């Protein structure tokens, strides 16, 4: 996730799964691509921002099931703390909207499961580094 001051970048998913829900920027690692290279590429594609990767915050596994209870999506999410280096925040790729959200206002957004907790963990990690 991208932090600057007391704000975090949130994106509204523009496609399924979780279309219309707010989350942290991210995406798929392509074959042969290093995780941190994928992170920088996906952030740039979704938000227009260039970032510096600081460190791993959390590993989160999400399994979404269909109406019959069968696994439909299975994601392993690696949440990294990042700082913006350049660019201008704008929704792009599969994102409907992108916003800088003050830390105390994340509760106003319909966030994906676990997002609020990992955001707080990232702020704590960043604050310890200072």
N, C-alpha and C positions, 0 to 999 in steps of 0.2 A: 504494500500500500504506500501511497505517496503522502507524506506529511510535510506541511510548511507552516511554521508557527503553531497556532492552535487549530489548524484546519486539515482535513483529510479529503482526498479526491474520492467521490462516489460516482458510480455510473449506473444509469438505468438500463437494464438488459433490453435489447431491441428484438431479440429472437428467443425462441424456446431452446432449452428449458429455462424457466423462470422469467419469461418475458414480462416486463412491467415491474419487476422487483429491482431494488437497488442493491448494489454490491460493490466490490473492489475490482479494479481493472485486472484483466488476466485472460488467459486463453490456453491454446494447445501448443505443446512442444512438438516441433516437427522432427522427423527422423534425422539424426545426425547433428541436431542443434543442441548446444549447451543450454542448461536451464536458465542461467542468467542472461544469455543472449536472447532466448525466447521471451523472457520477462521484459527486457528493454524493447524488443520488437512489438510485442503485444500492447504494451503501454502506449507506445508511439502510434500504433494503428488505431487504438480505441480512443485515445485522449489528445493526441497531438503533442504530448510532453516527452521530453528526453529526460531520463532519470539516471541517478547514481544509485547503485544497489549497495545498501549498508549491511544487511544481514538477514538471516532467516528468523522469522518471528514464530511461526506455527506450521505444523503439518496437520491438515484436516481432511478427513475422508467423508465423502457424501455419496450415498446410494439412494437414488430415487426409483420408486417402484410404480408400475402401471396399476390400473384398476384391479387386475387379478392378483396383484402382489408380487409379480415377477420383476426382477431388476430391469429397469429401462435405461438408466444412466448410472455410471459409476465413475466418480471423479476422485482423484487424489490432488488436493490443493496445497500448494506450497506458498504460504504468505510471507513475502519479504518486505522489510522496511526499506523505503526508497526516499530520496530527496530529489526535487526537480532541479534540472540543470539548465533547461531551456525549453523553447516551444511556447505555445499558447494553448490553454485548455479549451478543447472543443470536442464535441461528440463526433465520432467517426466509426467506420467499420460496422460492427454489429451492436453498437451502443445508440440508444435513443437520445439520452441526455448525459452530460457530464458536469459536475459542479464541485466547487470547493465548499465543503460543509464544516462549519465550526464544530469542534469536539462536543460541545454541549447540546447540539441540535440534531445529532444523528438519530435520536429517537423519533423525530418527525418523519422519517423515511421508512417505507416498508422494506427493511433489509432482509437479505438472505440469511438463513440459519447460521449462527455462529459469527456473523460479521461484526456485530457490536462488540463482542468479547475480544476478538482479535484486534480490533481497532484500539481498544483500551490497552491491550497488551503491547501494541506497537508504540503508543504514546509513552508508556512506562519504560520500555526498552530505550527509546530515544532519549528520554529525560535522564536515565541512568548514565548514558554515554556522555552527557554534557559535563 
